[in-house]
């Protein structure tokens, strides 16, 4: 018998960028930033896909909005959509969404690109840094780790990182 109490989850369409430093592939340092609205929550840049917008269009727009530049080169795209659920404290703020369904891109910051996360009261990030890809899980927030591991494992297997 089917359980009628289980509600279908509602996921927000989203893009995420694993931004490698301009020194890639010689050095595999990746960009992470600390959110302004969740204490000590380091993550990759990401954001919602607007109605009628294609994922790659959203990728470039979100990078302009969140890190102040879209001067990137797309290296690879994760072949599937991946999803995660928000933890309860964040889910409350993100209603009606239960989580996000994301399209991941591995990108390289172009030489000379200028990162600018300071956008006053609308800033999504308070600080950023580049960390070696092997140390990423010492920094990123707990509820994104499963998806990050899945995506990074794929890019590693394919020889990109």
C-alpha positions as CSV (number, residue, x, y, z in Angstrom):
1,X,0.0,0.0,0.0
2,X,1.3,3.5,-1.0
3,X,2.2,5.9,1.8
4,X,0.0,9.0,1.2
5,X,1.7,11.0,4.0
6,X,5.0,11.3,2.0
7,X,5.0,14.7,0.2
8,X,6.7,15.1,-3.1
9,X,9.7,17.3,-2.7
10,X,10.0,20.6,-4.5
11,X,13.5,21.5,-5.7
12,X,14.8,24.8,-6.9
13,X,16.6,24.6,-10.3
14,X,20.1,25.8,-9.8
15,X,23.6,26.0,-11.4
16,X,26.8,25.6,-9.5
17,X,30.4,26.4,-10.5
18,X,33.6,24.8,-9.4
19,X,35.9,27.7,-10.2
20,X,39.5,26.7,-10.7
21,X,42.2,29.3,-10.3
22,X,43.9,30.7,-13.5
23,X,46.9,28.4,-12.7
24,X,44.8,25.3,-13.6
25,X,45.8,22.7,-14.7
26,X,49.3,23.1,-13.3
27,X,47.7,23.8,-9.9
28,X,44.3,22.6,-8.8
29,X,43.2,25.3,-6.4
30,X,39.4,25.9,-6.2
31,X,37.4,29.0,-5.3
32,X,35.2,28.8,-2.2
33,X,33.4,31.6,-0.5
34,X,31.7,32.1,2.9
35,X,28.0,33.0,2.9
36,X,26.8,36.2,4.5
37,X,23.5,34.6,5.7
38,X,24.8,31.3,7.2
39,X,27.7,31.4,9.6
40,X,30.9,29.6,8.5
41,X,29.2,28.1,5.4
42,X,31.8,27.9,2.7
43,X,30.6,26.8,-0.7
44,X,31.0,27.0,-4.5
45,X,29.2,29.8,-6.3
46,X,25.7,28.8,-7.2
47,X,22.3,30.3,-7.9
48,X,18.9,29.8,-9.3
49,X,17.9,29.4,-12.9
50,X,15.4,32.0,-13.9
51,X,12.3,31.1,-15.8
52,X,13.1,30.7,-19.5
53,X,16.9,30.8,-18.8
54,X,19.2,28.1,-20.0
55,X,21.7,26.6,-17.4
56,X,24.8,28.1,-19.1
57,X,23.1,31.5,-19.2
58,X,22.4,31.2,-15.5
59,X,26.0,30.1,-14.9
60,X,27.4,33.3,-16.4
61,X,24.8,35.6,-14.8
62,X,25.3,34.0,-11.3
63,X,29.1,34.3,-11.5
64,X,28.7,38.0,-12.4
65,X,26.3,38.5,-9.5
66,X,28.1,36.5,-6.9
67,X,31.8,36.9,-7.6
68,X,31.8,40.0,-9.9
69,X,33.1,38.3,-13.0
70,X,32.1,35.9,-15.7
71,X,35.6,35.8,-17.2
72,X,35.7,32.0,-17.2
73,X,36.3,29.2,-19.5
74,X,34.0,26.1,-19.2
75,X,36.2,23.0,-18.8
76,X,33.4,20.4,-18.3
77,X,29.8,19.9,-17.3
78,X,28.6,17.2,-14.9
79,X,26.3,15.0,-17.1
80,X,23.3,14.8,-14.8
81,X,21.3,17.0,-12.5
82,X,22.0,16.4,-8.8
83,X,19.9,17.4,-5.8
84,X,20.2,17.9,-2.1
85,X,17.8,18.8,0.7
86,X,18.2,21.9,2.8
87,X,18.8,21.4,6.5
88,X,15.7,22.4,8.6
89,X,17.0,25.9,9.5
90,X,17.6,26.8,5.9
91,X,14.5,25.1,4.5
92,X,12.4,27.5,6.6
93,X,14.0,30.5,4.8
94,X,13.8,28.9,1.3
95,X,10.1,27.9,1.3
96,X,8.5,26.6,-0.9
97,X,11.6,24.7,-1.8
98,X,12.8,21.6,0.0
99,X,16.2,21.7,-1.6
100,X,17.9,22.3,-4.9
101,X,18.5,20.4,-8.1
102,X,21.7,21.5,-9.7
103,X,23.7,21.5,-12.9
104,X,27.5,21.6,-12.1
105,X,30.2,23.2,-14.2
106,X,33.9,22.9,-13.9
107,X,35.3,26.2,-15.0
108,X,38.7,28.0,-15.1
109,X,39.0,31.6,-14.1
110,X,40.7,33.5,-16.9
111,X,44.1,35.1,-16.3
112,X,43.6,38.7,-15.1
113,X,39.9,38.2,-14.1
114,X,39.0,40.4,-11.1
115,X,36.9,38.8,-8.4
116,X,34.7,41.3,-6.5
117,X,32.3,39.9,-3.9
118,X,31.6,43.2,-2.2
119,X,28.1,44.2,-3.1
120,X,27.0,46.0,0.0
121,X,23.8,44.7,1.7
122,X,23.1,42.4,-1.2
123,X,26.4,40.5,-0.9
124,X,26.0,36.8,-0.8
125,X,29.6,36.2,0.3
126,X,31.6,37.9,3.0
127,X,35.0,36.4,2.0
128,X,36.6,34.0,-0.4
129,X,39.8,32.0,-0.9
130,X,41.3,29.5,-3.2
131,X,42.1,26.1,-1.6
132,X,43.8,23.0,-2.9
133,X,41.1,20.7,-4.3
134,X,42.3,17.9,-1.9
135,X,41.5,20.1,1.1
136,X,38.1,21.3,0.0
137,X,36.2,19.2,2.6
138,X,38.1,20.8,5.4
139,X,36.2,24.0,4.5
140,X,32.8,23.5,2.9
141,X,29.5,23.3,4.8
142,X,28.4,19.9,5.8
143,X,25.1,19.7,3.9
144,X,26.7,20.1,0.5
145,X,29.5,17.6,1.0
146,X,27.7,14.6,-0.4
147,X,26.9,16.3,-3.7
148,X,30.4,17.9,-3.9
149,X,32.0,14.5,-3.4
150,X,29.9,13.0,-6.1
151,X,30.6,15.8,-8.6
152,X,34.4,16.0,-7.8
153,X,34.7,12.2,-8.0
154,X,33.3,12.4,-11.6
155,X,35.6,15.2,-12.7
156,X,38.6,13.4,-11.1
157,X,37.6,10.1,-12.9
158,X,37.3,11.9,-16.2
159,X,40.8,13.4,-15.7
160,X,39.9,17.0,-15.3
161,X,41.2,17.4,-11.7
